[in-house]
Amino acid sequence: MKPEADATGAAQAVPFDTYAAYRAHVLDTVCRAEHSLLIFDPDLAQTGLEDAAGISASAALARATAGEERIRILLRSAEHVER
């Protein structure tokens, strides 16, 4: 899943209207990240990062990059993650 590009080659927003599409875009973003990833999400409940593909993509990014801040996640609530 590649983002649409305008005439200058700049990425454009690709709208989605289901949680399944949101999860697909999150996974695509993690897979395409090259150096680091910064996620702002209320609670990660709908990202799909906890399923096999999300874990695999996150682990691959962590292995492929260096530094302590390879993957940073900011949540409003950690309740979902703590379960």
Number of C-alpha atoms within 10 A of each C-alpha: 9 10 13 11 12 9 6 6 8 10 12 10 9 10 9 11 7 9 12 13 13 16 16 16 19 18 21 16 16 23 16 14 17 13 14 17 17 13 13 11 14 13 16 20 13 15 19 18 18 14 9 10 13 20 15 16 19 21 13 13 21 19 10 13 15 11 9 9 13 18 18 11 12 13 13 10 12 13 11 11 11 6 5
